[in-house]
Amino acid sequence: MTLLQHINDILWGFPLLVLLLGTHIYFTLRLHFPQRNLFYAIRLSLVGDDAKERNLSPFAALSTTLAATLGTGNIIGVSTAVALGGPGAILWCWLTGILGMSTAYGECYLSLLYREKTADGAYVGGPMYVLKNGLHNSKLGFLYALCALAAAFGVGCTTQANSVTRAASLSFGFSPHPVGILLALVTAAVIIGGVKSIGALCERTVPAISFLYLLGCLLLLILYRHQLLTAVIWIIKDAFSFSSISGGVAGAGLTQALRYGIARGLFTNEAGIGTSAIAAAASRTKDPRVQAYVSMTAVFWDTVVMCLMTGLVIVCNMLCDPASAAGAAETDLTAAAFSHLPYVGDAFLTISLCAFAVTTLIGWSYFGEKATEYLAGPKGIPVYKLFYVLMIYLGAIIPMRLVWECTDLINALMALPNLLALWVLRREIRS
């Protein structure tokens, strides 16, 4: 744990934070603020699927991306960001989402530009293919695919399974072992059907789950309405404070807010990591700009909307009920806030977390599958699926802090080659 923390402190130090924010800002300016076309992009995403098509519709590709990104990052990740980086981390997380939409656009554009078509007519792509076909560097493509595979087992499996079992244990007293087994079986039943099965499930479930969770957040903010403005002011002030809320050394507040806000923002929306481009490449869309706009909206829904709502709920609860927040573990600040939701309380959050986690497990299984296909060809996919299901169970029983530190490490290792490809090929991206 100590070694991982030291490595992450180096990787997530000032240079990488500046690189990520700089990339987001650069592509926002170079592409002439693609965020301005957000409503156009949302309209593009509302395209139905054709069951006869081997590839996904734009909406199915978006839903698969959202399935992978909407999950514990929006609930538990925001909680750890506030606990470790202070309320100001929410602002940096939110800004990562606003500016990261441009980076996501660029990633998905390049992915469609350099994707490949398999013998059965399916499209495959992602940063590993961009590195191989765009930069003509198969070694970096191999490295990225290897990291993506590790991320599928780490980000995709362990964080989700661990969060579900923890929530189920705290709310209902369930043992982690049967919960882990059940999660593994449910995920296995879906991923056996391949990309079309994954896309179809995500299309049906992700919008409904997201709407219900946002409704719960909205109800809490109505209850906390008298503290809402104070919470917003606190978040903004703390984001630029040179001392932490716990009275740390000078500079600890700003540094920690930046570190955990951007790291958790990157974890949940994956702008800069490039994994959303893997799902985008599977779209049947021929124009890279169309799918790039559609995939860009995933960052908006995931971070600009979902993470912000969760963060506001947490900070409002810290103001209204300091005792519950002070007594909560770093992963339980969200649970402390949702305990005040009338009638349903903890059960609502637990059910939401479980539903998000299942869709994330399914969405990330596809990312890992494409990484495996790149590394070992189609013959490696059955073996990968078996290990993926087994890792769901293992993730349910290992320590949470270790899970998050491993996640930060993997994300940093994936971001570096992906950002390299973005910068080298930046002139090929059109808005």
N, C-alpha and C positions, 0 to 999 in steps of 0.2 A: 504493500500500500504506500509506504513512504517513498519507494523508488518511483512508482507511478505518479505520485503527486509532484515529485521533483521534475520528472520528464514533462508532465503537463504544464507545470509552471514555466518551463523553458519554451515549449511549443506554443503555449497560449500567452506568451509574453508580448511585449510591445510590438515586435516586428510582425507577427502573424495577425494581430488585431489591426494594425495599420494596413497590412496587405489586403485583408478582407474588406475593411471599410473603404480603402482606396479603390479596390476593384468594383465594389458596388457603386461608388460615386462616379468613377470613370465611365462605366457602361451606362449609367443613368444620363450622363452628359453626352456621351458619344452617340447614343441611340435616341437622343432628343426626348428624353423623359417618356419612355414607353408606358409608364404608369398612367399617363394622360388618356390612354386608350383602354383603360380598365373595363369600362362598361361594354365596349366593343368586344373585348376579349371574353367577357362573361357570356355575351350573346353567342359568340363562336363556339363556346364550350357546350352549349345546349343542343347538341346534335345526337340523334338517336343512333343505336347500334344496329348493325345488320348481321344476323346470326350466320349468314352464308359467308361472310368475310372472314378470311384467315387472320387478319389483323384487327386491332381495336379501333373503335370510333374515337374521335377527339374527347368526348365526354368520358368514355370508358378508360382512356389513358389518364385523363385528369383524375378520375375517381380512384384509380389504382395508385396514383401518386399521393392523393390525399389519404388513402387508406394507410400508406406507409408513414406519412408525416403526422397526421392527426392521431394523437395517442398520449402516451405518458409525458411526452415533451410539453404538451399543452397544459397538463395537470400537475404531474410530479416535477417535471423539469422547471416550470415557473416557480414552484415552491422552493426548490433547491437554489434557484437563482436569487430569490429574495433573501433566503436564509443566509447564504454565503456572500452575496454581493450587495445586500441591502435593497430597499425599494427602488433605488435608482437603476438597478439592473433591468427593471421592466422597460424603462425608456430606451436603453441601449438595445434590448431585445426587439422592441417595436421598431426602432429605426433600422435595425438589421433586416426586418421584414420589408419595410417601405423601400429601402434602397436595394435590397436583395432581389426584388422583382426583376430588375434589369439584368442582374447576373444570371438569374434563372432563365430569362429570355435567351441570353447568349448561349448558355449551355445547351438548351433544347434545340436552338437553331443549328448549332454545329453538329449535334447528334443526328439530326435528320439529314444534314448535308453529307455526312460521312458514314451513314449506316449501311448495312449489307442486307442482301436478301438471301434467305436460305433456300435449299432445294425444294422445300414444300411451300414456298411462296410467302413465308413469314418474314417480317423485317426484324432485324436485331441491331442494336446500337447502344450508344452510351459513351462516356469519356474514354473507355478503353479503345473503342473503335476510332474515336477522334484522334487519340494519341498515335494509334497505329496507321490510320489512313491519311490523317491530316498532317501530323508532325513526322510521319514515317519513322516512328520510334516504337517498335514492337516491345522493347524491354519495359518502357514506361507504361505501355498498355497492359503488359503482364502484371506489373507492380500494382497498378490501379485495380485490376480485376481481382488480384489477391487480397487487397485491402477491402474491396467491396464484398468479397466472400467472408472475410473476417467480420465485417460490419453486419452482414446478414445474421451471423451467429451471435454477435454482440448487441448491436443496436436493435436488430430485428427480433431476436429471440429473448435474450436475457433481461433487458430492461423491461420489456413488456410482461413477460412471465413473472418476473420478480415483483413488479408493481401490482399485478393482479392478485398474486398470492398474499402479499402484504395487506392489501386492502380487504380481501376476503377474510383473512385471519383477524384483523382488527374489528371489522364490522360484524362478522357472523361466527367467528371462532373456528373457521375451517382450517384443517391441517394443510400445509403447502403441498404435500405429496399427492392427494387425490385431485386437488385443483390443477397442479401441473400436468397430471395424466390426462385430465379432461381437456385442458387447453391443447395438448398435443394431439389428441384424437380428433377434435373439431377442426384444427388446422389441417391435419393430414387428409381429412375427408374432402376438403376444398382444393388443396394444391395438387392433388392427384389428377384433377381434371384439366390442368394446364392453364395457359394465359386467358383463354376465353371464359373458363369457369371462374377464374379470379376476377376478371373484369366485370362479369355479370353480377357477381355477388357484391362487389364494391359499388357498382352503380345503384343497387337497390338499398344498401345499408348505410353507406357513409353519409349521404345527405340527411337521412332521418335521425341518425345518432347525433350528428352535429347540431341539428335544429333543437333537439331536446336538451342538449347540454347548454347551448346558448340561452335557451329559455330559463333554465335553472339559474344561470349567472345573472340574467336580467331581473329575475325575481329577487335575488339577493341584493342587487344594486338598488332596487326600489326600496328594500328594507333599510339599506345603508345610505339612502339618498342625502341625508343631512351631513354625512361625512365624505361624500364623493368629491366635492371640490377640494377639501382639505387633503384628501388622498392624492389627487392629481398634483397639487402644489408640492407635497412631500416627495413624490416620485421625481419631479423635475429638479427640485433642490438637491436631493440626495444623489442624483445622477452626476452632478458636477461638484459634489462636496469633496474636500481634500482630507476628510477624516471619516472613518467608518461610524456607523450608528452605535457600535459597541465601544467607541473611544479608542480605536487603534492608532497606530503611528500615522504621521502626516503622509497623505497620499494613498493610504490604504483604502479609503472609501472609493475614490475615483477608479483606482486600479482594479479593485475587486468587482465593482459595478460593471466596468468594461469587460473584464475577463469572463465573468459568469453570465452577464447579459448577452454578449455576443456568442459565447460558447453554447448557451442553451438555445438562443435564437437559431444558430446554425444547426444544432441538433434537431430542432423541430421542423424547420422549413427546408433545410438541406441546400440552400442557395450558396454555392461555392464548393459544395461537395460533389455535385453532379449526378446524384442518383436519380433525381426526377427525370433526367434526360434518358435514362434507360427505358422508362415507361413511355416517354414521348416518342422514342424511336419506333415503338411497336405500333404506333398509330398508322392508319391507312392514309392519312393526310399527305398529299404530295408537296404542298407549298410549305417550306420550313417556317415561314413567318406566321402562318395560321396556327400551327401546333405550338410554336414558341409563345404566342400570345395566350393560347389556352392554358399551357402549362404554367405560365407566369402567374395566373390567378390562384394557383395552389398556394403560393407564398402569401398572397393576400389573405385568403381564408384562414390559413394555418396560423400565421404570426400576427398580422395586422388586426385581425378580428379575434380569433380564439385566445391567443396568448394575452392580448391586452385585456380581454374580459376577465380571464382568470386572475391576472395580476391586480386589476382593480378590486376584485372581490377579496383577495388576500389582504391588500393594504387597508381596505375599508374595515375589515375584521380586526386588523391589528390596532386600528384606532378605536373601534367600538368595544372590543373585548380583548384588551391587552393580555389578560391572564391566560386565555385559551391559546393565544399565539405564542406567548413566552414559554408555555409548558409543552408546546408541540415540537416534535423532532423536525429536522430540516426538510424531510420529505412529507410532513404532515400538515403544513400550513394551509394547504387547500382543504384538507379534511376538517380542520378547525373552523374554517369559514363556512363550509357547507353544512356543518352540524347545526347551524342556525336556520337552515331552510325548513320552513314549517312542515310538519307531518312526516316528510320523507327523509330529510337530513342526510345522515351517513349512507343510508341505503341507496339514495339517488346517485351520489358520487361513486360509490362502489360499482353499481351497475353500469354507469357511464364509462368508468375506467376499464371495466372488463370488456365492454362492447368495443371501445376504441382499441384496446390491446389486441383483441382477436383480429380486427381488420388490419391492424398494423403488422401482426404476425403474418397474415396472408399476403399483404402488399409487399413486405420485405422478402418473403419467400421467392417472389418473382425476380427481384433484383439479384438475389444470390444465385438463382437459377441461371440467369443470363451471364453472370460472372463465371459460373462453373462451365457453361457452354463455351465461353471464350477460352478458358484455361484448358479444358479437357475434352471439349466436343460434346455432342448429345449423349454419348455413352456414360458420361459422368453424372448426368442429371438424377437418375434413380438413387445413386449412392448419396448425392447431396441431399435429396429430399429426406432420406432416412436419417441422416445426421442432423438435419434441421429439426425434425420432429423430436429427436432425442435431446437436442440442446434446449428445447422449450421446457422440458422437464427439469433439466439441470439448472437452467436459469431461475427456476422457481424456488430453489433452495440455497442459492449462494448469497453472500452479504451484499446489500444494496449499494453501499458506498464504493465497494470494489467494482461493481457493475458500471457506475457512472464514471469512475476514473478511467476504466478501460474504454468506455464510449468516447470520452473526450480525446483519448490517444488515437483511436481509430479514425475519428473525424478529421483530426489534424493531418494524419498521414494520407487520407484521401483528398483533402483539400489542396495540398501542395501540387501534385501533378495535374489536377484538374484546372487550377488557376494558371499554371504554366501554359496549358493548351489554350485557354481563353485569351491570354495576353499575346501569345505568338500568332494566333489566328484571328485576332480581333478585327482585322480589316475585311474579313470575309462575312462578317455578320451584318445583315441589313434589317432595318426596321420598316 
